Amino acid sequence: MNHRRYQPQKETKPSSTPQPKNVRWATLVLACLIYFFVSSSLWVFHGPFGLVRNYVIDTFDETRHGYLLRPLSLYTLSNSVIQSHSLADSGMLSETLPISLFGGKDYNNDGAIHLYTYHGTTFTAHIMVVDNPKRIQVVATKYIGKTGQTVQEMVEESGAVAGVNGGAFSDNNQQGTGANPLGITIHDGQVLTGKHSKGKYPEIGFTAGGQMIAGDYSLADLEKADVQQALSFGPVLVLNGQPVSVPDQGFNPRTAIGQTASGKVILIVTDGRGQFGHLGASMSDLTELMLQYHAEIAADLDGGSSTTMVYNGKLVNTPVDLTGPRSVATSIVVMPANGGT
């Protein structure tokens, strides 16, 4: 009888499960993205090219998104450096339409709205011309102190037929959600913000007669001129039909408002930040466009990711935010004409 010797089997350690290929690739991509972001941030904010750093800081500050500079710089950029680039409290508004010119005009044009498109070298502009300036109103978010609303929401809720984003704002949480309109805000003669202010603010508005104003004004100035609609932003681009020299802080999506001698209101939005291969428009680009449309007075409104134009419930431009139209604190809207849109 054959006796087989029992051979105990050797215990083998279970081999480690190989990492799935897609997980390894995802980890590699994430590491590369982190490296790219960190190195790019250090190169932009602390590299050898001071002009690049200044351009980035000025661009974010000009479009009122300076709160993003600290996190984008990995918190290596000091508040004092950011503050040194910030716009003056007057919002760069150095030109003012004299109070003596108010009150003498009362525009009564027809109710037409005209849409045009202009293709520039670095941007495409959408231009809306409103024949009757009395159709223009300033509206504010109904959630003042909490959050803003999109231009589309403000247009719809106010019963307007068109609108663009408006003025400057701040937020308690620094997330750029448009909670608090800055400066003096007036809707249909009612002061919404700045009721107790004594100083002057960069203001853009319309008198009861439909005349546009732009410059540094106190609440007393605006009330004396019978200003019915107002918000805060700038700079002034055109005054008395002549261009105003202002700092040109690079290319961006932009919004602007102007008025011709006959009272027609010009609303302009431009694309930028890589949209359709475009860098955006400069301040001088806006000024030149306003002069082409015969503006006697014109001023810059909030830009960047706030830039939005709405007409008949639809977006005219394409906002730059990946999440869609941004919430803002104020909008300039076009109310329906008598007997129609």
C-alpha positions in Angstrom: 0.0 0.0 0.0 1.4 3.3 -1.0 1.2 5.9 1.6 1.3 9.4 0.4 2.8 11.9 2.7 0.6 14.8 3.5 2.1 18.0 2.2 0.6 21.0 3.9 -0.1 23.8 1.4 1.8 26.9 1.9 -0.3 29.9 2.8 -0.1 32.6 0.3 -0.7 36.2 1.1 -3.4 37.7 -1.0 -2.0 40.0 -3.5 -3.0 43.6 -3.3 -5.7 44.5 -5.7 -4.2 46.6 -8.5 -5.5 50.1 -8.6 -8.0 50.6 -11.4 -6.5 52.4 -14.4 -9.1 55.1 -14.4 -8.4 56.0 -10.7 -4.7 56.3 -11.4 -5.4 58.6 -14.3 -7.8 60.7 -12.3 -5.2 61.0 -9.5 -2.6 62.1 -12.1 -4.9 64.6 -13.7 -5.8 66.1 -10.3 -2.2 66.3 -9.3 -1.4 68.1 -12.6 -4.2 70.5 -12.1 -3.1 71.4 -8.6 0.4 71.8 -9.8 -0.7 74.0 -12.7 -2.9 76.2 -10.5 -0.2 76.7 -7.8 2.5 77.4 -10.3 0.3 79.7 -12.4 -0.8 81.6 -9.3 2.8 82.1 -8.1 3.9 83.1 -11.6 1.1 85.6 -12.1 1.2 87.3 -8.6 4.9 86.9 -7.8 6.6 86.3 -11.1 9.0 88.6 -12.9 6.3 90.3 -15.0 4.8 93.1 -12.9 2.6 94.2 -15.7 0.9 90.9 -15.8 0.2 91.0 -12.0 -1.1 94.6 -12.2 -3.3 93.7 -15.2 -4.9 90.8 -13.3 -5.4 92.8 -10.1 -6.8 95.8 -12.0 -9.1 93.6 -14.0 -10.7 92.0 -11.0 -10.9 95.2 -9.1 -12.5 97.1 -12.1 -15.3 94.6 -12.3 -15.8 94.7 -8.6 -14.6 91.2 -7.9 -11.5 92.0 -5.9 -12.6 89.6 -3.2 -11.4 86.8 -5.4 -7.8 88.0 -5.5 -6.7 86.6 -2.1 -7.9 83.0 -2.7 -6.6 83.1 -6.3 -3.2 84.1 -5.0 -3.3 81.3 -2.5 -3.5 84.0 0.1 0.0 85.2 -0.6 -1.2 88.6 -1.9 -1.6 91.1 0.9 -4.7 93.2 1.4 -2.5 96.3 1.3 -1.3 95.5 -2.3 -4.9 94.8 -3.4 -6.1 98.1 -1.8 -3.3 100.0 -3.6 -4.9 99.0 -6.9 -8.5 99.6 -5.9 -10.7 102.2 -7.5 -11.2 105.4 -5.6 -14.3 105.8 -3.5 -15.5 108.1 -6.2 -15.5 105.2 -8.7 -13.1 107.0 -11.0 -15.8 109.5 -11.8 -14.0 112.8 -12.4 -16.5 114.4 -14.7 -20.0 115.6 -13.8 -22.9 117.0 -15.8 -23.6 120.4 -14.2 -26.8 120.7 -12.2 -27.6 123.9 -14.1 -28.2 121.7 -17.2 -31.0 119.7 -15.6 -34.7 120.3 -15.8 -34.9 122.0 -19.2 -35.6 119.0 -21.3 -38.6 116.7 -21.4 -38.2 113.9 -24.0 -41.3 112.5 -25.6 -40.0 110.2 -28.4 -41.8 107.1 -29.7 -41.5 103.8 -28.0 -39.3 101.9 -30.4 -36.4 99.6 -29.3 -33.7 98.8 -31.8 -31.1 96.0 -31.6 -27.7 96.1 -33.4 -24.6 94.0 -33.4 -21.0 95.3 -33.7 -18.0 93.1 -34.4 -14.8 94.6 -33.1 -11.3 93.2 -33.3 -11.3 91.8 -29.7 -15.0 91.7 -28.9 -18.6 91.5 -30.2 -21.0 94.1 -28.9 -24.8 94.0 -28.6 -26.3 97.5 -28.8 -29.9 98.3 -27.7 -31.3 101.8 -28.5 -34.4 102.9 -26.7 -36.1 105.9 -28.3 -38.0 107.0 -25.3 -35.9 107.6 -22.2 -38.9 107.7 -19.9 -39.1 103.9 -20.3 -35.9 103.5 -18.4 -36.1 102.4 -14.7 -33.6 101.3 -12.1 -34.7 98.2 -10.2 -33.0 96.5 -7.3 -33.1 93.0 -5.9 -36.1 92.3 -3.7 -33.7 90.5 -1.3 -31.6 93.6 -0.4 -29.1 92.6 2.3 -29.5 88.9 1.6 -28.8 88.1 -2.0 -29.2 89.5 -5.5 -31.3 88.4 -8.5 -30.5 87.8 -12.1 -31.3 90.5 -14.7 -33.9 88.1 -16.2 -35.7 87.8 -12.9 -35.7 91.6 -12.4 -37.0 92.2 -15.9 -39.8 89.6 -15.5 -40.8 90.7 -12.0 -40.9 94.4 -12.9 -42.9 93.8 -16.0 -40.2 95.2 -18.2 -39.4 94.1 -21.8 -35.6 94.4 -21.6 -32.8 95.1 -19.3 -29.1 95.1 -18.5 -27.1 94.7 -15.3 -26.6 97.8 -13.3 -24.3 99.1 -10.6 -21.8 98.3 -7.9 -22.6 96.0 -4.9 -21.1 94.2 -2.0 -21.9 91.1 0.0 -21.5 90.1 3.6 -20.1 86.7 2.7 -17.8 88.0 -0.1 -19.3 85.6 -2.6 -20.4 88.2 -5.2 -24.1 87.4 -5.0 -25.3 91.0 -5.2 -26.9 91.5 -1.8 -26.1 95.2 -1.1 -26.3 97.9 -3.8 -23.6 100.5 -3.1 -24.0 104.2 -3.2 -27.4 105.8 -3.8 -30.1 103.7 -5.4 -33.4 105.3 -6.5 -36.4 103.7 -8.1 -39.3 105.9 -9.3 -38.2 108.6 -7.0 -38.0 106.3 -3.9 -34.5 106.1 -2.3 -33.7 102.5 -1.8 -30.1 102.8 -0.5 -28.1 105.8 0.7 -31.0 107.5 2.4 -28.8 108.9 5.2 -25.7 109.6 3.1 -24.1 113.0 3.2 -21.2 112.6 0.8 -21.0 112.3 -2.9 -21.2 109.0 -4.8 -20.5 108.0 -8.5 -24.1 108.1 -9.8 -25.8 107.3 -13.1 -29.5 108.2 -13.4 -32.4 109.9 -15.1 -34.4 112.9 -14.2 -38.2 113.1 -14.3 -37.9 114.6 -17.8 -35.8 111.7 -19.1 -32.4 113.3 -19.1 -29.4 111.1 -18.2 -26.9 112.3 -15.6 -23.5 110.8 -14.6 -21.0 112.0 -12.1 -20.3 112.5 -8.4 -23.5 113.5 -6.6 -24.9 113.7 -3.2 -28.5 112.7 -2.4 -29.3 116.4 -2.0 -27.9 117.0 -5.5 -30.1 114.2 -7.0 -33.2 115.3 -5.2 -32.7 118.9 -6.3 -32.4 117.7 -9.9 -35.6 115.6 -9.6 -33.7 112.4 -10.4 -36.2 109.5 -10.4 -33.9 106.6 -11.3 -30.3 106.2 -10.1 -27.6 103.7 -9.2 -23.9 103.9 -8.5 -21.1 103.1 -10.9 -18.6 104.7 -13.4 -16.5 106.1 -14.9 -18.0 108.7 -17.2 -17.0 107.9 -20.8 -18.6 110.7 -22.8 -19.5 114.2 -21.6 -21.1 116.9 -23.8 -20.4 114.8 -26.8 -16.7 114.6 -26.1 -14.6 111.5 -24.9 -13.5 111.5 -21.4 -10.0 110.2 -20.6 -10.2 107.4 -18.1 -7.9 104.6 -17.0 -8.0 101.7 -19.5 -7.7 98.6 -17.3 -7.5 95.9 -20.0 -10.1 93.9 -21.8 -13.3 92.5 -20.2 -16.9 91.8 -20.8 -18.5 95.2 -20.3 -21.8 97.1 -19.9 -22.4 100.8 -20.6 -25.2 103.3 -20.9 -25.4 106.5 -22.8 -27.9 109.1 -24.2 -28.0 111.1 -27.5 -29.0 114.7 -27.8 -32.5 113.6 -28.9 -32.9 111.6 -25.8 -32.4 108.1 -27.1 -30.8 105.7 -24.6 -28.0 103.5 -25.7 -27.3 100.2 -23.8 -24.2 98.2 -24.8 -22.9 94.9 -23.6 -19.7 93.2 -24.9 -18.4 89.7 -24.7 -14.9 88.7 -23.5 -12.7 86.5 -21.4 -12.3 83.9 -24.2 -15.9 83.9 -25.4 -15.9 83.1 -29.1 -12.1 83.7 -29.1 -12.5 87.3 -27.9 -10.5 89.0 -25.2 -13.2 91.6 -24.5 -13.5 95.4 -24.8 -11.5 98.2 -23.2 -12.9 101.4 -21.8 -11.8 103.2 -25.0 -13.7 100.7 -27.1 -16.9 101.5 -25.2 -16.2 105.2 -25.6 -15.7 104.9 -29.3 -18.9 102.8 -29.7 -20.9 105.4 -27.7 -19.6 108.2 -30.0 -20.5 106.2 -33.1 -24.1 106.1 -31.8 -23.9 109.9 -31.1 -23.9 109.8 -27.4 -23.8 113.2 -25.6 -23.2 111.5 -22.3 -22.2 107.9 -21.5 -20.9 105.9 -18.5 -19.6 102.5 -17.6 -21.8 100.0 -15.7 -20.7 96.9 -13.8 -18.9 94.4 -16.1 -17.2 91.0 -16.0 -19.4 88.1 -15.1 -22.2 90.6 -14.3 -22.6 91.6 -18.0 -26.1 90.6 -19.1 -28.6 91.9 -21.6 -32.2 90.6 -21.8 -34.9 91.3 -24.4 -38.3 89.8 -24.6 -37.5 87.2 -21.9 -34.3 85.9 -23.6 -30.6 86.5 -23.1 -29.1 88.6 -25.9 -25.5 87.9 -24.9 -23.8 84.9 -23.3 -22.7 85.6 -19.7 -19.2 84.4 -18.9 -20.1 82.4 -15.7 -20.2 78.7 -16.3 -23.2 78.5 -14.0 -25.2 81.0 -16.1 -26.4 84.5 -15.5 -25.0 86.0 -12.3 -27.1 87.5 -9.5 -26.6 91.2 -9.2 -27.9 94.0 -7.0 -29.4 96.3 -9.5 -30.5 96.4 -13.2 -31.5 99.0 -15.7 -34.7 97.9 -17.3 -36.9 99.1 -20.2 -40.6 99.3 -19.4 -43.3 98.6 -22.0 -44.3 101.6 -24.2 -47.8 102.9 -24.0 -50.0 100.5 -25.9 -47.4 97.8 -26.6 -43.8 96.6 -26.1 
